[in-house]
Amino acid sequence: QVQLVESGGGSVQAGGSLRLSCAASGSNCMGWFRQAPGKEREGVASINTRTYSTVYADSVKGRFTISRDNAKNTLYLQMSSLKPEDTAMYYCAADFFSFRCGLGLSDYNRWGQGTQVTVSS
């Protein structure tokens, strides 16, 4: 069974940057989700691994960039201008059966264990 492994989380001050990585192969779509304490998991960004088309949540547009290196089978999330409200556990997700490539939880069928991102003010 394909496993997704995230890395790159950590602590940063507001305005700073972090890059998350996720190793996985063979998917049609990949996405990043996040879950803050006491809140529901929400979609942050997604990418079609064939066309490289992307979708972003309004809250991260212009600050986050999702990308995929198919040669390295690695998904990235470059996060800039980080805000305290970006603090959450970030999860990598993959869809192997469709090309919806949306930001809904049900669009994905494989999940990583998560990596913590903490942004201090």
Disulfide bonds with the S-S distance in Angstrom:
Cys22-Cys92 2.02
Cys29-Cys101 1.89
